[in-house]
Amino acid sequence: MPGIGGSASSVTQGFSYATYANPNSKWESDLISNVGFDATIIHNKLDVTFEVYQKKINDLLFTDQPPAVVGGASPPNVNIGDIKNTGIDASVAYHGRINNDLTFNVAVNFTSYKNTVVKIPGTAGFFTEANTHNTGPQVRNQAGHPVGSFYGYHIIGIYQSADDVAKSPVETDAAPGRFKYDDANHDGKIDQNDEEFFGDPNPKFTYGINLSVAWKQFDFSSTFYGSSGNKILNYTRYFQDFYPQFQNSKSAALLTESWLPSRPNAKYPIVENATYFSTNAVINDFYMENGSFFRCKQMQIGFNFAPAMLRKVGIDRARIYIQAANLFTITKYTGLDPEIATNSNLTRGNLNQDGTRQSYQSSFGVDYGNYPPAKTYNVGVSLAF
């Protein structure tokens, strides 16, 4: 792009790089194969849809992260790998009539998929993301594993005594009350070679339910949505469940359920005003929770005024309704909202040369304090002239 130079009293036209080119980049390509059917049976009362599909995405485009010595221009896009999605989509809807005054509709949809990273080119063979604070990357995308898989240290217990520490594999900062990590490669020491995949943010299946009933001039409708089998990395616990971070805002469990010699079965480590490898200096599965949920997205009841009465005042149709949105959520997840943003960063991101990705964006299945949807109530009137 054109630029300027020279002294404070003169202007010299010139050029500077805005974006570096990459002549080796090429378009992403998708190959989709599917088979399915749609059917309407039982005198148009039952609608059925079913589809099995496979989608292969080759040569995913990412924004590269070159060394700092190359300057400040925007880095180019690079082709970073291939993934494959396989799954099924199904829906069933039934339209029923009890009599001339009472009708109803029930619709259920179901989706299940499995995604796999097929190939990541380069010497690293993977790339990481969701890097934040002092814990390092939380997510690793690697061939043979699901997209967005959580990666770090697996906790197998809490050290109970100095003797327990001495008999266990060598671990930095190991002490009574701190996490005991799995020696994944069985070499007698705990280091980065013992990091492992410990969670999948992709649900086993998702589903939706739509119900509606009409009786005379009244109508009722509701929409429900659910997700099952997905895991969430609840990173808000980094601030709430460890004492060194934001000491004025802590969970009750930190003080009442943390490890003490008198509480050997505690799930929380000992309370300490410092950061250690054996507690919160690295990513481990302490943060992982069940992300399954069932939510009422909306519920509405309405009343339709009789047309004969409306025509006297020049109105064709009139309806009054009351609606509630996000009425309730059933979940075991302890964060603010289990339906966190699904920004997997799989198609865009910044990559370092060693396969790591420096980013503070929310990643698929990682909760940095996702604000829950508001529960709202509305009263409305719709008119047609």
N, C-alpha and C positions, 0 to 999 in steps of 0.2 A: 504494500500500500504506500502512497506518497507520504513523505515525512518532511520535517524541517530541520535545519541545523544552522550553524553560524554563531555569531556573537549575540549579545543582548540587543545590539542596535542594527543587526542585519539578519536576513532570512535567506537560507540556501536550500533549494529544493533537493530532495533525495528520496530514498526508498528504505523501508525496513520490512522485515518478515512479519506477517500476521499469522500465518499457519504454514508449518512445514509440510511438504508434499511427501507422499509415499507411493512411488510408482508400482509397488508390489501389491497394493490393496486391490481387492476385487469385491464385487457385490456378494452379499449373503445369498444363499439359495435354499429354498424350502422344497421338500418333496413330501407330499401328503398323500397317503393311501387310506381309503375308508370304504366301509361297506355297512349298509343299514337299510332300514325300511320304515315307512310311515303307513299307518293303517287306521281307518275309522270303521268301527263295527258296531253291532247290536243297534241297528237303526239309528246310527249317528250319535249314540250315547257314549261310546268309548273311543278315545283317541290314544293311539300308542305310537311312540317313536323310539327307535333304538339304533345306535350307531357304534361301530368299533373303528378306531382310527389309529394311524401311526403317522407322526410328523417328524421328519428329520430336518434339522437346521444345520447347514454346513457353512463354514467360514464366517463365524460370528464376528461382527465388527466391534472393536473396542477402541477407545482413545488411548494411545500409547503414552508412557511416561519416560521420556528420554533423560539422560544425565543432565544435571543443571548446567554443565559447561557449554551446552549447545545454545544457550540464550533463552530469551523470554517469550518467544513466539509459541502459539498454540501447537501442541503435538498433533501428529497425524493419526488417522484411524488405521488400525491393523487388524488382520484376520486372526482370531485367537483360538478358534476351536469349533468342535461339532457337538451337538446334543441330539437326543432322541426322546420323543414323547410318545407313549402308547396309552390308550385308555378307552373308556366306554362312556357314552352319554345316553341316558334313557329318560323318558317321561311318559306318564300315564295320566289321562284326564277323563273324568266321568261326569256327564251332564245328566242330572236326575230330575224327575218331576213327580211329586207326590200327588198333587191335584192341580187344578187351575190356579190356585192361590199360592202354592208352595213349590218352589224350585230350588235346586242347589247344584253347585259345581265343586268338585274336588280334583285338584291337580297336584301331582308329585313329580319332581325331577331328581335325578341322581347322576352324579359324575364321579368317576374314579380314574385316576391316571397314575402313570409311573414315568418319571423322567430320569434320564441317565446321561451323564457327561461321557461322550464317546471318545473324544480326542482333544488334548490340549498340546499344541506343538511347542517346541522349544525344549531346552535342557531341563527346566524345572518340572515340566509335566503337569503343572497345576497353577492356579492363581488364587490368591486369598483376597478377602474383602472384609468390610465392617471393622476396620482398624480404629481403635479408639482408646483414649487415655493411656494408661501405662500397661495395659494387659495384652496388647498385640492383636493380631488378626483373630477374628472369631469364626470365620467361615472359610472353608476351602472347597474350591471346585476342582475336582480331580477325576480323571477317567475312571469309569467303573462305579462311580458314586452318584447319588442324586444331586441335583443342582441346589446350591445353598446349604450344603451339609455343615453342621457345627463340628468344629475341630479344636481339640485342646487336651487337657489332662482329665483322666477319669478318676474320680474320688472313690476309694474303696473303704474309707473309714477315717477316724480321727485318732491320732496318736494318744495313747492313754498314760504313758509313763516314759521315763528315760530308758528303761529296759526295752520297751516297745520300739523306741527309736533305734536303739543299738542293734536289735534283731532284724530290722527292716532294711530294704535297699537304701543306699546312701541318697539322701535328699537334701538339697539346700534349704536351710532355715528350719529343718525338721525339729519339732519340739512338742511336748505334751499339749494337747488342745488344738493343734493345727492339723490341716488336711494330710492324709496319707494317700499318695497317688499310686496308680497302678504301674508296675514295672512291665510295660507292654512288651518289650523285647527281651526281658529276662536276663539283662546283663549286670544286675546287681546295683544299678544306680539310676536315679531319676533325672532325665535331662530332656532336651527337645526331641530326641529320638523316641520318646515314650508318648508323645502326643498321638491322639487317635481320634477317629470319627466317633461321635457319641450321640448325635441327634439329627433328625430329618424334619425340616419345617414343612415339607409337603404333606398334605392330608392324605389319609387312606381313601377318603371319599368325602364329598360335600353333597348336600341335598337341600331341597326347598319344598315347601308345602303352601299351597294356595287354597283357601276355603272361601266360599261365598254362598249366601242364602238370601232368597227373596221371598217375602211373605206379604201378599197384598201390596200395600204402599211402602212397606219397610224393606230395607236391604242391609246386609251385613257382609263384610269382607275382611280377610286377614291374610297376612303373608308372614311365613316363618322361614328361617334359613339356619343351616347348621353345618358344622365342619367336624370331622372326627379323625383322630389319629395323628394330627400334626403336633409338633413340638415347638415351643417358643423359648428363645433365650431372653429371659427377663433381666435385662441389664440394669434396670432401675435398682435391683438389689445390690449392685456394686456400691451405691450411695446409701442405701437404707440399712443393709445388713452387715456392714463393716464400719468400724468406728472411725478410722482416719478421715473418711470423706464426709464433708458437710456435717459436722458434729452436732448441729442443732436440729437435725431432722433424721430420726432413726426409727426403725421398726421396733415394736414392743418385743418381738421374738428375740432380737439381739440381746436384750437385757434379761429376759426370762427363760430363754431356751438355749443359750450359748453354753459351751462346754465349761464344766468345772469338775474337779476330782469327784465331787459328790453327784455329778450328772454325767456319767460315762456314756450314756446312750444319746447324748445331745446330737442334733443334726447341724447345729451352728457351731463354728469354731470359737475358741476362747476370745474374749474381748480384749483387744490390744490397740494401742494408739500408734500403730506403725504398719507399714505394708511389707509383706513377706511373700517369697515364692510359694511357700506352703499355705498361703491364705488367698490374698487378692491381687497379687502382682502378675498373675498369668490367668488365661482363660481356662476354666474347668467346668465340669457339668453341674456345679452347685447352682448355676443360674437357670438350668433347663427345667421347664415345666410342661405339663400337659396342656396343650392349647385347644382342646376340643370345646365346642360350645354349641348352644342352641338359642337362637334369638328371635323374638317377635319383632319383625321389621316394621309392621304397621297393622293397625286394627281400626276399622271404620264402621259406623252405623249411620244410616241415612233414612230420610222420609221424603217421599215424592208426593207432592200435592196433586189432587185430582184435576185432570185436564179440564173438565167441565167448569169447575170453579175458576180456573185460571183464565179461560177464554173471556170471561166477563170483564177482566181488567186488562186484556190485551197481552197476556203472557202465554207462550206456548208450553213451556216446561219450567218447573221450579222444584228445587230440591234443597233440603237443609241437612247438614251432616256434622258429626263429631268424629274427629280422627285423633288417634294416638300413634306416635312413631317411637320406635325403640322402647317398647313398653317394658320388656324384661329380657334378661339374658341368664341362661343357666350354664354355669361353667365352674370348674375347679381352679381355673387360672387365678393367681393372686394379684396380677397387674390390673391396671385400670381398664383395659379393653383387650379381649382375646382376638378380636378381628383387626389385627394390626395391618398397616400398609404393606402390600405385597410388592415392594420395589426390590426385585431380586438383583438389580444392577447387572444382570446377565448380558444385556445387550449394550450397555454403555458403562464406562468406568475408566480409571487411570491405573495403568499397570507399571510396576517397577521392573527392572531388568531381571531380578531374582524371582519373579512370579508373585511378589507381594503387591498389594494394592493400597495406596494411601488415600483413605477416604473416611469422611465422617458422616456420610449419608446413611439413612436407615436401610438396612439390608433385609431381604426376605426372611421373616421369622425372628428378627432381632428387635426387641422392644426397648427403646430409649426413653419411654414415657409417653407412649401414644395416647393422645387425649381421646376419651370415649365419646361416641356420638351422643348428642343431647337427647334426653327424653322430652318430647314435645307433645302438646295438646292443641288441637285447632278446632275451631267452630267455623263452618262456612256455609254460604248460600250460593247456589248456582241458578242462574235464570237464563232462559232462552226466549227471545221475542220473535 
